[in-house]
Amino acid sequence: MKQDLLYLYNILKSVEIIEEHLKKIDLKKFSCSILIQDAISKRLEEIGENAKKISNSLKEKYPQAEFEEYTDIRNFLTHVYQMLNVNRLWKIIKQDLPELKKQIKRIIEEVKEDEN
């Protein structure tokens, strides 16, 4: 489980970096900035890579975190980036990541409690 904690913290850090990048950015600015899109995409890839490495037992215990979905997003961004849909990316950022952040924080707390 200690290894899982590392991956969970990495996911949380990437979500927080995305939030920081987008503090004063709306969809219009986001759509016009390849630099910001690339930075966010890289962080989403990091989230997916860490999600992929989380143990199956933890994934099974917390299916609501949708780790597989973020692994799929990572695979898409890595292999088919040229087909990126900015509106879909924005939806992931604004609708899905806040829930992921909440889930990850809760899982971290529960895993830490289980270790004690």
Backbone as CSV, one residue per row, in Angstrom:
resi,resn,N_x,N_y,N_z,CA_x,CA_y,CA_z,C_x,C_y,C_z
1,MET,0.803,-1.207,0.000,0.000,0.000,0.000,0.847,1.274,0.000
2,LYS,2.087,1.188,0.504,2.929,2.380,0.503,3.196,2.874,-0.913
3,GLN,3.379,1.942,-1.830,3.600,2.317,-3.224,2.350,3.001,-3.775
4,ASP,1.177,2.475,-3.417,-0.073,3.095,-3.852,-0.179,4.536,-3.350
5,LEU,0.261,4.757,-2.129,0.223,6.126,-1.590,1.052,7.078,-2.434
6,LEU,2.205,6.631,-2.877,3.047,7.458,-3.743,2.285,7.826,-5.013
7,TYR,1.645,6.841,-5.635,0.892,7.107,-6.861,-0.290,8.030,-6.599
8,LEU,-0.958,7.836,-5.481,-2.091,8.699,-5.138,-1.636,10.140,-4.915
9,TYR,-0.527,10.306,-4.217,0.008,11.663,-4.020,0.427,12.294,-5.354
10,ASN,0.989,11.503,-6.242,1.363,12.026,-7.558,0.135,12.488,-8.341
11,ILE,-0.941,11.706,-8.255,-2.184,12.099,-8.930,-2.696,13.406,-8.340
12,LEU,-2.738,13.491,-7.033,-3.215,14.698,-6.363,-2.373,15.909,-6.757
13,LYS,-1.063,15.735,-6.801,-0.179,16.840,-7.186,-0.480,17.299,-8.614
14,SER,-0.695,16.371,-9.532,-0.998,16.751,-10.914,-2.327,17.483,-11.010
15,VAL,-3.327,17.040,-10.268,-4.612,17.745,-10.260,-4.422,19.171,-9.754
16,GLU,-3.664,19.330,-8.698,-3.434,20.656,-8.136,-2.646,21.549,-9.092
17,ILE,-1.714,20.988,-9.822,-0.971,21.766,-10.820,-1.909,22.214,-11.937
18,ILE,-2.787,21.333,-12.373,-3.772,21.710,-13.392,-4.634,22.861,-12.876
19,GLU,-5.107,22.743,-11.653,-5.927,23.816,-11.065,-5.155,25.137,-11.045
20,GLU,-3.898,25.073,-10.695,-3.068,26.287,-10.650,-2.916,26.903,-12.040
21,HIS,-2.670,26.076,-13.037,-2.526,26.566,-14.416,-3.789,27.264,-14.908
22,LEU,-4.929,26.807,-14.427,-6.198,27.285,-14.973,-6.923,28.292,-14.083
23,LYS,-6.240,28.808,-13.078,-6.890,29.725,-12.138,-7.644,30.860,-12.827
24,LYS,-7.039,31.481,-13.802,-7.655,32.650,-14.456,-7.857,32.407,-15.942
25,ILE,-8.106,31.160,-16.294,-8.263,30.791,-17.696,-9.691,30.313,-17.931
26,ASP,-10.322,30.870,-18.948,-11.635,30.382,-19.347,-11.481,29.516,-20.596
27,LEU,-12.589,28.965,-21.070,-12.532,28.062,-22.219,-11.963,28.755,-23.453
28,LYS,-12.305,30.016,-23.648,-11.808,30.741,-24.827,-10.284,30.853,-24.797
29,LYS,-9.729,31.264,-23.664,-8.272,31.372,-23.538,-7.617,29.997,-23.658
30,PHE,-8.250,29.019,-23.049,-7.725,27.659,-23.111,-7.692,27.168,-24.554
31,SER,-8.755,27.423,-25.295,-8.850,26.977,-26.688,-7.791,27.611,-27.577
32,CYS,-7.367,28.808,-27.215,-6.407,29.549,-28.039,-4.949,29.292,-27.651
33,SER,-4.723,28.590,-26.563,-3.350,28.411,-26.086,-2.900,26.955,-26.180
34,ILE,-2.132,26.671,-27.200,-1.553,25.336,-27.353,-0.625,25.037,-26.171
35,LEU,0.073,26.040,-25.697,0.989,25.856,-24.574,0.245,25.349,-23.334
36,ILE,-0.868,25.965,-23.009,-1.642,25.537,-21.840,-2.258,24.159,-22.086
37,GLN,-2.772,23.933,-23.283,-3.338,22.620,-23.608,-2.286,21.528,-23.452
38,ASP,-1.080,21.807,-23.932,0.002,20.830,-23.807,0.362,20.566,-22.350
39,ALA,0.428,21.637,-21.553,0.767,21.479,-20.139,-0.290,20.651,-19.414
40,ILE,-1.553,20.929,-19.687,-2.643,20.194,-19.046,-2.646,18.744,-19.526
41,SER,-2.449,18.550,-20.819,-2.421,17.195,-21.368,-1.307,16.374,-20.726
42,LYS,-0.153,16.986,-20.533,0.967,16.286,-19.895,0.589,15.854,-18.482
43,ARG,-0.077,16.718,-17.750,-0.490,16.383,-16.384,-1.544,15.284,-16.381
44,LEU,-2.456,15.313,-17.352,-3.449,14.243,-17.460,-2.774,12.907,-17.788
45,GLU,-1.723,12.965,-18.599,-0.953,11.756,-18.877,-0.309,11.237,-17.588
46,GLU,0.219,12.141,-16.773,0.820,11.754,-15.492,-0.220,11.115,-14.575
47,ILE,-1.412,11.686,-14.546,-2.486,11.112,-13.736,-2.770,9.690,-14.209
48,GLY,-2.913,9.520,-15.508,-3.201,8.200,-16.064,-2.090,7.202,-15.827
49,GLU,-0.858,7.652,-15.939,0.286,6.761,-15.713,0.313,6.285,-14.265
50,ASN,0.079,7.194,-13.343,0.050,6.808,-11.932,-1.164,5.933,-11.621
51,ALA,-2.300,6.237,-12.225,-3.501,5.426,-12.021,-3.271,3.996,-12.496
52,LYS,-2.544,3.862,-13.596,-2.249,2.540,-14.149,-1.422,1.701,-13.177
53,LYS,-0.572,2.345,-12.400,0.352,1.636,-11.516,-0.254,1.269,-10.161
54,ILE,-1.405,1.816,-9.854,-2.048,1.517,-8.577,-2.441,0.042,-8.540
55,SER,-2.277,-0.574,-7.395,-2.559,-2.008,-7.255,-4.018,-2.324,-7.583
56,ASN,-4.216,-3.521,-8.101,-5.574,-3.963,-8.426,-6.464,-4.007,-7.195
57,SER,-5.891,-4.365,-6.060,-6.700,-4.441,-4.838,-7.242,-3.068,-4.452
58,LEU,-6.431,-2.034,-4.606,-6.908,-0.687,-4.285,-7.929,-0.218,-5.321
59,LYS,-7.687,-0.523,-6.585,-8.647,-0.163,-7.641,-9.994,-0.825,-7.394
60,GLU,-9.966,-2.079,-6.966,-11.207,-2.804,-6.694,-11.919,-2.246,-5.472
61,LYS,-11.157,-1.800,-4.497,-11.746,-1.250,-3.274,-12.376,0.114,-3.519
62,TYR,-11.850,0.868,-4.495,-12.328,2.227,-4.762,-12.692,2.418,-6.241
63,PRO,-13.691,1.699,-6.725,-14.046,1.827,-8.152,-14.577,3.214,-8.511
64,GLN,-15.112,3.936,-7.527,-15.649,5.267,-7.793,-14.567,6.267,-8.219
65,ALA,-13.316,5.957,-7.971,-12.224,6.844,-8.403,-11.979,6.751,-9.906
66,GLU,-12.514,5.717,-10.535,-12.429,5.546,-11.989,-10.991,5.612,-12.516
67,PHE,-10.105,4.878,-11.874,-8.706,4.863,-12.281,-8.543,4.435,-13.737
68,GLU,-9.335,3.467,-14.169,-9.222,2.973,-15.549,-9.564,4.063,-16.567
69,GLU,-10.519,4.909,-16.229,-10.885,6.009,-17.139,-9.682,6.927,-17.369
70,TYR,-8.929,7.209,-16.314,-7.770,8.096,-16.457,-6.620,7.404,-17.176
71,THR,-6.540,6.091,-17.043,-5.564,5.344,-17.834,-5.933,5.424,-19.313
72,ASP,-7.225,5.319,-19.616,-7.689,5.444,-21.006,-7.410,6.840,-21.562
73,ILE,-7.631,7.867,-20.747,-7.344,9.247,-21.175,-5.857,9.380,-21.473
74,ARG,-5.031,8.823,-20.604,-3.578,8.862,-20.820,-3.211,8.195,-22.126
75,ASN,-3.776,7.027,-22.387,-3.469,6.315,-23.625,-3.889,7.121,-24.849
76,PHE,-5.049,7.728,-24.785,-5.514,8.553,-25.894,-4.567,9.734,-26.127
77,LEU,-4.249,10.444,-25.052,-3.386,11.612,-25.188,-1.994,11.236,-25.692
78,THR,-1.519,10.085,-25.294,-0.196,9.646,-25.704,-0.156,9.193,-27.160
79,HIS,-1.207,8.508,-27.598,-1.162,7.871,-28.909,-1.955,8.575,-30.005
80,VAL,-2.937,9.385,-29.634,-3.798,10.000,-30.654,-3.963,11.496,-30.363
81,TYR,-2.904,12.112,-29.866,-2.970,13.509,-29.425,-3.472,14.447,-30.515
82,GLN,-3.123,14.174,-31.771,-3.524,15.070,-32.862,-5.037,15.138,-33.029
83,MET,-5.775,14.220,-32.435,-7.228,14.225,-32.528,-7.875,14.811,-31.274
84,LEU,-7.088,15.525,-30.473,-7.564,16.105,-29.224,-8.739,17.048,-29.460
85,ASN,-9.779,16.879,-28.686,-10.949,17.741,-28.721,-10.866,18.664,-27.509
86,VAL,-10.672,19.950,-27.774,-10.468,20.921,-26.699,-11.675,20.972,-25.772
87,ASN,-12.872,20.893,-26.311,-14.072,20.937,-25.472,-14.162,19.711,-24.553
88,ARG,-13.781,18.560,-25.061,-13.773,17.339,-24.239,-12.728,17.449,-23.137
89,LEU,-11.567,17.957,-23.496,-10.513,18.160,-22.515,-10.968,19.119,-21.418
90,TRP,-11.630,20.200,-21.808,-12.141,21.195,-20.854,-13.161,20.547,-19.905
91,LYS,-14.019,19.692,-20.460,-15.022,19.009,-19.639,-14.349,18.113,-18.601
92,ILE,-13.334,17.397,-19.022,-12.595,16.543,-18.085,-12.026,17.393,-16.954
93,ILE,-11.423,18.502,-17.324,-10.775,19.381,-16.348,-11.782,19.965,-15.366
94,LYS,-12.869,20.470,-15.878,-13.826,21.199,-15.046,-14.851,20.316,-14.340
95,GLN,-15.188,19.183,-14.931,-16.225,18.341,-14.326,-15.661,17.107,-13.646
96,ASP,-14.697,16.469,-14.259,-14.209,15.192,-13.742,-13.100,15.344,-12.700
97,LEU,-12.167,16.265,-12.926,-11.027,16.381,-12.009,-11.407,16.801,-10.595
98,PRO,-12.375,17.710,-10.400,-12.736,18.027,-9.007,-13.224,16.802,-8.232
99,GLU,-13.978,15.936,-8.902,-14.442,14.709,-8.251,-13.269,13.768,-8.003
100,LEU,-12.364,13.659,-8.955,-11.184,12.817,-8.759,-10.383,13.306,-7.556
101,LYS,-10.188,14.599,-7.465,-9.430,15.173,-6.354,-10.073,14.800,-5.019
102,LYS,-11.371,14.930,-4.950,-12.102,14.583,-3.730,-11.919,13.106,-3.396
103,GLN,-12.038,12.244,-4.394,-11.879,10.804,-4.182,-10.458,10.464,-3.730
104,ILE,-9.472,11.064,-4.384,-8.071,10.769,-4.059,-7.753,11.186,-2.628
105,LYS,-8.211,12.354,-2.223,-7.973,12.810,-0.849,-8.577,11.830,0.156
106,ARG,-9.781,11.373,-0.124,-10.456,10.434,0.778,-9.700,9.100,0.822
107,ILE,-9.285,8.625,-0.331,-8.562,7.348,-0.390,-7.240,7.457,0.368
108,ILE,-6.526,8.551,0.175,-5.254,8.749,0.891,-5.479,8.669,2.394
109,GLU,-6.496,9.353,2.876,-6.772,9.338,4.317,-7.097,7.924,4.808
110,GLU,-7.906,7.195,4.045,-8.272,5.843,4.458,-7.075,4.894,4.409
111,VAL,-6.248,5.027,3.382,-5.060,4.174,3.292,-4.106,4.468,4.448
112,LYS,-3.930,5.740,4.749,-3.057,6.110,5.869,-3.597,5.569,7.192
113,GLU,-4.910,5.618,7.378,-5.517,5.072,8.594,-5.315,3.571,8.678
114,ASP,-5.461,2.895,7.553,-5.288,1.436,7.510,-3.863,1.029,7.853
115,GLU,-2.899,1.882,7.527,-1.498,1.568,7.800,-1.158,1.724,9.274
116,ASN,-1.959,2.505,9.978,-1.676,2.734,11.422,-2.258,1.674,12.299
